[in-house]
Amino acid sequence: MQTTAAALTMVRDDAFFLRAWLRHYGEALGRENCYVVNHGCGEEVAKLADGCNVIGIPGTPHKNFDMKRWRMLNNFVQGIRCYYDHVIVGDVDELVVVDPAAGVSLLEFLKAQPLRRVLTPVGLEVIHRIDLEPEAISDHIIGPRRHVRLAPHYSKPCVVSLGTKIARGGHFTQADKLFTPDELLLFHLKFCDFPSYVEVMNQRNAVTEATGAGVKEASIGRHWFAEARGEDRAVFEAFAEREMVDYDLTGVRKGMHRSFKARGETGFYEFARAENDQQMVLPERFVGVV
């Protein structure tokens, strides 16, 4: 086992995203360095994650699901960090990648990073242009899907080599310095495939329905609720209306640093997360990276 980096996620039934997560981090870090919290002890999750460190927990519905989840993940991160230099933590549909232009693997990149930091990759949301990308995803996602949009909400402080607390949702930490390596990106995959999106959202809506709580009563991401879902095909058709621009992240990280500040009196730190309606096509060098 290598001791440079481990990856940690929590999953319940999301087989499509789990396969992508396992392929990416299993190849990059080795399955023996992947930690999968199996919410509900699902048989399919356990089978797919064979060779990883699978931690089964009860799947009892709870209105404060997200709060409990991140309390547990925080503790796991700090425990695993005793044995690794870096721990990558995030949702199962989020993958940290190194720009292939850097010429190094994710593991090689992390080996070269100083310790006692939290690294924040720039977030890119992979979107399925159903009018242009008819090909089904059979293994790798980038190839059949090449369109992305800048997603500041998913520029998450998720590569941890420092004792710190991560906020619910993984969007903020208590680390008071911002590190945004030029080579590091986070691909958010929620919208990368229309058929898989429908299936996953059906599952997540069922989970929130089982809690018996509404959006305003529960500590669960709003996007898990049927009432906040919208019409699926219309969501994907709207991607075609976004302005197309060249792939260029120049200035994005500078903007993050300029706006970095304390998040009120919470003890956490944040940067501006202004969304935009533009989309880009990933350069050819990214094909097959996830």
N, C-alpha and C positions, 0 to 999 in steps of 0.2 A: 504493500500500500504506500502511495506517496502521501506526504504530509503538507503539501503546498496549499491545496484547496479542496473543499467539499462543497456539495450543493444540497440544499434542503428545500423541500416543498411539502405542502399538505394537499391532499386530493380526495375527492369522493366521486367515483364513477366516471370522471372525465377521461375516458380511454383515448380519445383522439389526441388531446393535448398531452396526456401522460406519455403516449408513445413518442411524441416529438421531444418532450422533456428528457426522457430516458435515452433516446438516440443521441441527443445533443450532449448532455452531460456525461452519459455513459462512455461515449467515445472520447470526450475531451478530458475527463478526470478519472475514468474507470468506475465501473458500477459499484465497486466496493467502497467508493468514496461518495456515493449518492445516498441521501437519507429521505425516505418517503413516508410521511405520516399518513396512514391509511384510515381516513375518517369513516367509521362504520365497518371497518374490517372487511371491505369488499373482496370477494374472491378474485374478480378480474384484475383489480389493482395489484393484489398480492402476486398473481401469476405473471402479469406484465413486468412487475418490478423484481422478478427473480434475480438474485445476485446482488441486489441492493440491500441496504439496511432498512427494512420495512417495520414501521412502528404502528401497530394497530391500536386505535382508540374507539370508544363507543360513538355511535352515530346518533344519539338521542337529540332530537330537535331542540333548539334553544334560541330565544329571541336575541340574546347577546352573543350569538355565534362568532362574529368577527372579533369582538373584544376578547373572548376566551381564546380564540385561535391565535391571536397575536401575542397574548400573554404567554402562551405555551411556546410559540415559535421563538420569542425573545429568549426564553430560558434555554431552549434547545441550542440556539445560536451560540450563546455564551458557554454552554457545556461543550459543544463540539469544537469551539474555538480553542479549547485547552489542548487540542491535539492537531490542529491545522493552523497554518498561517492566515488563511482567508476562508471565510464561509460565505457562499452565495445563497441568499435566501429570497424567496418570492413565490408568487402564485404559479401554478402549473402551466399557465399560458403565457409566461414571461421567460424569455431566454436571453442571457447576457452573451454577447458575441464580440469578437475582435475583428475590426475591419481587415479583410484579407490583404489590403494594401500594406499593412504593417509587416507582413511576411512572417508572423509568429502565430503559434497556436494559443488558445486561451490559457493553457497551463504554463506555457513558456512566458507569456505576458505577465501572469500573476507572480511567477518566480522572480521576476525582475522588479516587482513593486515594493516600495518601502512598507514597513508594517506600522501598526497603530494609526490606521486611517480607515475611513469609510469612502469607498469609491462610488461615484454616481455616474452611470452611463447615460448618454442621451437617449431618450425614448422615441422609438419609431413604431407606429401602429401599422401592421401589415393589413391591407384591405383587399378584399376580393372584388375586382371589377368584373361582375358577372356578365357585362356586355362585351368584354374583351378577353376574358380568361376562362374558356369553357373546360379546360383540362382538369380532370379530377386529381386530387393529391393522393399519390400512392405511397410515397415515402418522404423525400425532402419537400419542404414547403416553398422555399425560395427557388424559383424556377417556374413552376406553374403559377406562382404568385410573385409579382415584381413591384406592385404599387404599394407605396407607404405614405403616411402623413406624419408630420412632426407631432409628437404627443408628449408635451411637457409634463402632463399628469403621470406619465410612466417613466419619466427620468427619475428613477428611484435610487436612494442611497442603499444599495443592496449587496455590496461586496464588502464584508466587514472583517477587519483585523484589529478591532478596537473594542474595549468594553464600553458599550453604549446601549441605550434603550431605543428601540424602533417603535414608532407610532403605529396605531391600528391602521391597516391597509398598506403599511410599508412605505408611506410617502415621505416621512420625516424621521430624523434621528436627533439625538441630543448632542451629536458631534458638532462642535462650533467652527470647524473648518471644512470648506468644500473642495473636494478633489474630483476633477472631471477629465480623466485622461482622453486625449484626442482620439485614440484608437477604439475606445470602448462604447458599445451601443447596447440597448435593450430592445428586443423585438417583442411587441405585444401582439399576440396571435388571435385574440378574441374574434376578430372579423376577417380572418384569413381564408375562410371557406364557408360558403353559404349553407350547404347541407349540414355540416358539422355544427354550425352556429345554432341552427334550429334545434338540433338534438340536445346540445348542451344547455340551451336556455330552457327547454322543457324540463330537464332534470333539475336545474337550479330553482325554477319556479315551484317545483314540487317540494323542494327542501324548505323554502320560505313559507309555503302554504302550511306545511306541517307544524310550524312554530305557532300558528294562530295569531301572529302579530302583523301589524301593518308597517308600511315604510317608516312612519314617524315614531313607531314604538320600539323598533328593533335596531340593535347594533349590528346590522348586516348591510353590505353594499346595496344601494338603491337599485342597481342594475340587476340584482337577483330577483326582483319582484315583478310579477306579471303585469301589474298596473303601470309600471315604468318602462315596459318593454317596447311598445310601439308595434307597428306592422313590419314583420321581418323583411319581406322582399322590398318594401319601400325604403327601409334603412339602407339596403345594399344598392338599390338603384340610384339613391341620392349621391353615392360616391362619384358617379360620372359627372356631377355638376361642379365638383371641386376644380379650382384652377390648377392647371398643370404647370409646374416649374421645374427647372433643372435641379438635379440632386446636388445640394450644396448646404453644408451645415456650418459654413463660415459665420462666425458671430454668435452662434447659438450658445456655446459654452461661455463666451464673454458676457452675454446677457444674464446667464444664470449667476455668474459671480458678481456682477454689478448689483443684482437685486437680492443677494443672499443676506439674510437678517434673522434675528430672533423671531419666533412665531408667537408674538404676544408674551404672555407670562407663563406659557405652557412648559418651558424648558426645552422645547424643540426648535429647530432651525429650518428655514424654508427659503425658496427663491420664487420669483414670479412664474406663474404657470399659464400665461395667456395662450389660448388655443387659436389656431388659424384654419382656414378652409382650403389650404393648398395641398396638393399631392405631388409626389415625385415618383420616378421609376428608378429602382435600385440599379446601379451599374452592374455589368455582366460579372464582375469579380465576386459578387455576393451569391451567385447561383450555387446552391448546394450547401450554403453555410449553416442552414438549419433545415 
